[in-house]
Amino acid sequence: MERISVDTLRTWLESGQAVTILNVRPTAALAASYLATAYALRPQPFLLGTLLALCGLLLSLFGARESQGHARQEARQLQAQAPEQPAPSFWQIVAHVSWRDRTLLAISQAGLINNLNDGLSWGLFPLYFAAAGLDAVHIGWLVAIYPAVWGAGQLLTGAISDRLGRKGMISAGMWVQASSLALMLLTQGFWPWLLGAILLGSGTALVYPTLLAAVSDVTPPDWRASAVGVYRLWRDSGYALGGLLAGVLADLLSIPWAIGLVALLTFLSGCLAALLMRETLPRPQPSPPASSSASIASSRP
């Protein structure tokens, strides 16, 4: 693919085709691209982002319920089964989540690389698609389908991980993401790229709820929120690192090279999760057969 000239980029920006970079989140890419095409690059797309943020604030204030009581109840149940352990300090939790515990290390690096992909998607994919000649609406569809599949897929993948386990889904999800990036790189045209966006969203859906569930599996309720906070530090750092890494690689090499190297990192992240992580899903204790229970009860005086 040829490099984008300054004049091409300026024309692309002035025509409103860069809206998929400038919106608040990729989930608004499709609507924002239509707004930019029908009206202007600003302020209409930004008004959409402001409206969505306001809706989120209102739902948080009036729709969310305090959940701390559930954690306290779980802590009391665990204390009844095992002697109480002193709570670790904050820095002990940071060290435990970041490198001391192999499972949490594997989870944290997978979360970081997963969000690095997201940084790549909003940072380079619109440029990549525009350089291939796609218009704003088609770019909007490609950038929007990825988080749409990701968001809807989590309804299924979270429940599946409660039955099949966490480790396999995390590794498989990272490998599916790597495959989708390779597909984006090796093909040309809207429809192959649409398939790649669907696969990228599917891979992200496999890992996103499963990573959080795995952190909860291996941390006690007394300091679970602190552990999730450390994990989120590493995970959300991927947004910034993804944007920076993608930009630097695109400048030094090219956009296709940047996509290819991120695909390689994603594949290696899945391998690291498979090697370091243990299965964290708690297995229920089998209950005694009904016949055995009946015989025990009948033998009592």
N, C-alpha and C positions, 0 to 999 in steps of 0.2 A: 504494500500500500504506500502511495506517495505521501510525503509529509505535507501537513497543512500549512499553507502560506499565511502570512500576516493579513493579506488582503482578503483571502478566503474566510479566515476566522472573523475579521471585522464585519464582512457582509453577513456571515452566519449569525453573529451577535445582534446586528441591527435588524435582521429579519425576524428575530424572536425565536430562532431555533435552539438557542442555548438555555431555554427555560428549564429543561430537565436537570441542569446543574444548579440553577439558582433557586429552585423551590425548597421548601423546608425539609421535606422528606420525599424519598422516591415514590412513596405511595400516592402522592399528589401529582405525580408526573403527567399522567394522562389528562386529568382535568386542567392542569396548569398549561399544558401544551395547547389545548383547545382555546383557553382564555387568551394566551399570548397570540395565537393565530387570528382569533376573531377580534381582539381589542388591541392590546399592546403588551410589550414586555413588562411594563409596570404601569400602574400599581396593581392591576387585577390579579395576577398570580399570587402576589404577596398578601392581598386581602383574603384569598382562600386559605393560606397558611395561618393567618391571624384568626380566622373563624374556627379552624380546626383546633388550634391551641386553646381558644376560649371554651370550646365544647369539652375538651379534655379537662380543663380546670373545673368547670361546673360539675362534670361527672365525678371528679375526685372529691369535691366538697360535699356533694349531696347524695352520691350513689354508693361510695365506698364505705365499708364498715371496718371498725377497729378489729384486728385479728390477733392482737397480742395475747388475748385470753386462751386461744388455742395452743399457742406455744407454751404458755405456763402450765396448762393442763398436761401436755405431753411431757414437760420436764418433771412434773410431780409423779407421773406414771413411771418414768425411767428411774427416778430416785428411789421409788418403792422396790424396784427390781435389782438395783445395784447401788453400792455405796456412793455417796456424793463426792465428786471430784472438784477440786478448786478450779475456778474459771481462769483460763490463761489471760495474760495481758494482751493489749492491742498489738504490740509488736511481735509477740509470740504467734498470734493469729496470722499476721502478715507473713511471717516466715513459714508457718505451717502450710498455708494455702499456696504460697508462691513457689516453694522449692522443697520443703522438708517432706511433705506427703507426696508420693509419686502419683497417686491418683488425682489429687487436686492440682498438681503441676500439669498433668496431661489435660485436665479439664480447662485450666486457665489458658494454656497455649492454644487449645482448639478454639476457645471463645475469641481470643485475640485474632487468630488467622481468619476465622469466620467473618468477623466484622471488618477485617482488612479487605476481604472480598467486597463488602458493601461499600467501603470507601472507593474501591476501584470502580464499582458499578456507577456511582454518581459522578466520579471524577473523570474517567476516561471513556466509558462506553458511549456517552452522547457524542463526544468528539470522534470516536472511532466510527460510529454509525453515520454521522454527518459527513465525514470525509468520504464515505462510500456512496454519498448522494441521496440518503434518505431525508425526507422532509420532517417537519416538526411533529406532525401527528404520528407518523410511523415510529419516530424516536420515542415519543411519549408512550406508545403501546409497548415497545420493547422494555423501557425502563419501568413501566408500571406493572407489567405482568409478573416480573420477578417478585416484588413484595406481595402482590396479590396471591400468588401460589404459596409463598412462604406463610402468609397470615392464615389463609384458609387451611393449609395443610397441617398446621399445628394442632388443629382440633382433633385430627386423627393420630398424629405421631406421638403426642403426649400420652394419649390413652394406650397406644401400642407399646410404648416404652414401659408402662406400668405392668405389662404382661410378659413382654419378651426380654426386657432388660435394657440397660443404658449403653454399655460399652460397644456392642455391635452396631447400634444405630448411630452413635457418634462417629465411629470410624467410617462406616458406610456413607454417612452424610458428607463427610469431608471429601471422600473419594468421588461422590457424585458431583460435588461442586467443582472439583478439579477437572472432571470429565466435561462438564458444561463449559468451563472456560476454554478448554482445548477445542471444543466444538465451535465456539464463537471465533476462535482464532483460525481454524482450518477451513471454515466455510465462508460463503458470501451470500448475501441476500436476506430479505426480511424474514422469510419463512424458516430457513435454518437457524437464524438468530433467535426467532421466536421460540423454537424448540429448545435452544440453549438457555434462554431466559427461564423457561418452564423447569428445566432440569436444575438450574441454579436455585430457583425458589424451592424446589422439592428437596434438594440437599440441605438447604438452610433450615427448612421445616423439620428435617430429621434431627438436626443437632440443637436447635435453639431451645425448645422446652426441655429437651433431654439433659442438656448441660446443667441447667438450673436445678432440675430434679436430682441429678447426681451429686451436686454440692449439698443439697438438703439431706441426701441419704447418709452422707458421711460426717455431718457436723451436728452436734447436739443442739437442742433448741435454745439453751442458755446463751450461746454466742453464735448462733446460725446467721443472724442478720449481719454481724460483723464479718463473718466468713464470706457471705454473699457480696458484701460491699467490696472486699478485697478482690474477689473473682470479677466483679463488675468493673473494677479499676483496670484489670488486665484486658477484659473483654472489650470495653468501650474505648480503650486506647487504640484498638484496631482501626477505629474510624479515622483518627488523626494519622496514625502510621500508614494506613492504606492510602489516604490522599497524598501524603508526603512522598511515600515510596513510589506510588504510581507516577506522580509528576516528575520526580527525579529520574526514574528509569525512562520515562517517555522522552525527556529532554536529552539524556545521555545516549540512549539507544534509539528507540522508536516506540510507538504505542503497541504494536504487535509484540515486541519483545517484552514490554512491561506486563501485558496480559499473560504471556507464556511463563514468565518467571513467577508471577503470583499463582498460576495454576500449579507449578512445581512445588511451591511452598505449601499450598493447600494439600496436595497429595502427601507430602512428607509429614504434615501435621496429622493426617489420618493414620499414617504408619506409626507415629509416635504415640498417639492415643491407644492404638492396638497393642503396642509393646509395653507401655508403662501402666496403663489403667487396669484396675481390677473391676470386676462386676460389682456394682454398688446396690442393685435392687434388692431390698430385703425379701427373703423367701419366707412365706408363711409356714409355721410349724404344722406338720400334718396332724389332724385330729384322729383320735383312736376310732377304729371301726365301730359301728353301731352295735354289732353283735358282741364285741368285747366289752363295751360299756354295759350292755344288758347283763352279761354274765357276771361282771364285777358287782353290779348292784344286787343281783340275786344271791350272791355268796355272802353278802353282809348279813349279820344277825338282825 
